[in-house]
Amino acid sequence: MELIRASGGGNFKRIIAAVTTNKARERAARNSIRIIGGAWRGRRIAFPERPDLRPTPDRVRETLFNWLQPHIVGARCLDLFAGSGALGLEALSRGARHVVFVERDAAAADALRGHLEHLGAAARGEVHCRSAVQTLRDAAQPFDLIFLDPPFASAALGEILPLIAERGWLAPAGLVYLENARAAGAPPLPPAWRLLKSKSAGEVGYHLARGEA
């Protein structure tokens, strides 16, 4: 460090500025997701840094929305553990009619509201700052497509899936996307549901199920 300083104060300041800029870029990339298809393809969406906020990776989202391609346009969707909003925003970008985002972290929920405004999609999306369980205990509003990507450590799917089925949150023959730790395998489904797809990427297991017709 003394050698760098000795080479001139201007050089030292430029080196420090470059290091600071690179760190800021790395942090911005780490705390943002890229919409990979549809009207907003390539747009980056920032989200607050939180230890349990883990957006669905690009590779997984690309496969998922290939699966959903025949079903997404005009669909009414629920992003129940919204976090960064990666899944719900991708759905809107690709033609979903309406997305309800549920996120219990206030800063993440505020960021999602801001993104909807910025993208000109405030009329096609709504954000509720509350827990998934609180939401599902309300009167059912059936959805064509439900995204379930809870924190892996929470084991929330075991409580959430029966509530969705019992309280009628999924429309007849609606689709449910489930994401969990790869090591856990496909989660047990309600009796009337059928597993359609199941894959893994790295430590992530991801699955698509269909409800009762």
N, C-alpha and C positions, 0 to 999 in steps of 0.2 A: 504493500500500500504506500509506503514511503517513497518507493521508486516511482510509482505512478504520480504521486504528488510532485516529485522532483522534476518530472518531465514537463510540468507546466500546469498552472491552475485551470486554464481553459480546457486542456485535454482531460483533466481529472473530472471537471464538471460535465463534459460531454459523455464520458464513460458512465458516470453515475446516472445521468439523464437517460442514457440508452438502456441501462439495466432496469431502471424504474419503469420505463415505457414497456419493455419486454414483459416484466412481471405483471403490469396492468393488463396487457393484452392476453397473457395466459389466464389471469383471473377472469377477465371478461369472457373468454372462450369457455372456461370451465363452468361459468354461471350463466350460460345461454344455450338455447337449442336452435337448430335450423329447421324450418319447415321444408319438407323434402318434396312436396308435390302440390299440384293444384294452383289456384289463383295467387297464392302468396309464396310460391316456391322460391327458396333461397333466402327468405327473410329470416333474420335472427331475432330471437325473443329472449330477453334477459329475465332472470328470476333471482330472488334473494338467496344468499348462501345459507343453507340449513343442513345440519348433519344427516337428517333422514330424508332429504329431498333428492331423489335419484331419478332423473328423467329417463324414459324409455330410450334406449340407444337407437341411433339412426338406422342401423341394419335391421333391428327388430321392427321398428315402425314401418320400414319399407315392405318387409314381408307381410306384416299385419294388414296394411292397406291394399296390398295386392289381393289378399284373401277377401277383403271387404269391398273391393271395387264394384261388384254388381249391386251392393246393398247400401252404399253410403249416400248417394245423391238423394236428397229429400228426406233423409232419416232424422228422427228426433233422438238425440243422444244424451246420455248422462255420463259425465266424467267424475266419478265418485271420490277418488283420491287425487284431485286435480294436480296439486303440486305446481310444477312449471307450466302446466296446461298443454304439454306437448301433444297429447292424444286428442283432446277436444279441439285445439286450434288446427291440428292437421285435418280433422274431420270437417271443420268449417271451410278450410281452404279447398277441400275436395268436393264441396257441394252439399254437406249436411244442412238440413233446414234450420235446426236449432240445437244448441248444446247448453245444458245446465252443468256448470262447474261447481263442485262442492270441495272446499278446502278450509281446514280448520285454522291454519296459520294466517293471521291477519295481514302480514306483510305480503305473503304470496297471493292472497286473495285480492289485495289492492293492486298488485302488479298485473294480475289477470284482467281486472277491470280496465286498467290503463291500456293494455294491449288491445282489448276489444274496441275501445274508443279509437285508438291510433289506427287500427286496421279498418275502421269504418264498419264494424260488425256488432256494435252495441245492441242492435235490434235482434240479432240472431243468437246472442249468448247472454246468459245471466250467471252471476257468481254469488254463491251463498257461503258465508264464513261460519261453518259449523262442522260437527263431526259427521261421519258417514252413518253411524248408528242412529244419531238424532234425526237425521234426514229420513232414513228408512222407516222410522217409527211413526212418521206422519202419514196422512192419507196418500194412497198410491197414485202416482201419475205415470202410467205405463210408457216405457221407452222402447224404440225399435232396436237400439244398440246401447249397451252399457259397458263402460271401460272400468276395470278394477285393477289398480296397480298400487296396492298399499305398501307401506314400508315392510321389507322382508321380515324384520324382527318382530313385527306386531302380531303375526298369526291371525290377522283380522278376517281372512277369507272364511274361516270356520264359523264365524258368527254372522258374517254379511250374507253369504250365499243363501242360507235358509230364510233370512228376512226378505230378501228380494223375491224368492219364490212364493213364500207364504202370503206376503202382503201385495202381490200383484204388480210389482214394479216393472216387470218385463212384459212387453206386448206379446200376443200369441206368435209363436215362431220367431221371436226376437233373438238377437245374438248377444253373447256376453264374451268380452275379452278378459282373460285372467293372466296376471303376471305374478310370478313368485320366484323363490330361490330354486335353481335347477335341481339341487340335491333333494328338495321336497317332493319332486314329481308332480304330476297333475293333481290338483286338489279334488277331493270328493265332491261330486255334484249332487244337487237335489234330484230325487228320483225321476222326475219328468224331463230332465235335461239330458242332452246327448253331446258327447265330446266329438267335435268335427276335425280339429287340427291340434297338433301338439309338437312344439319344437323347442330347441334351446340354443342359446348363443352365449358363450362364456359362462358366467355364473347365473344367467337369467333363464328361467323356464317360462314359456309363453304358450297360451292355449286359447282356442276358440270353441265356444259351446253354443248350442241352440236350445231354446226353451220349448215348452210344449206348444204344439200347433193348435 
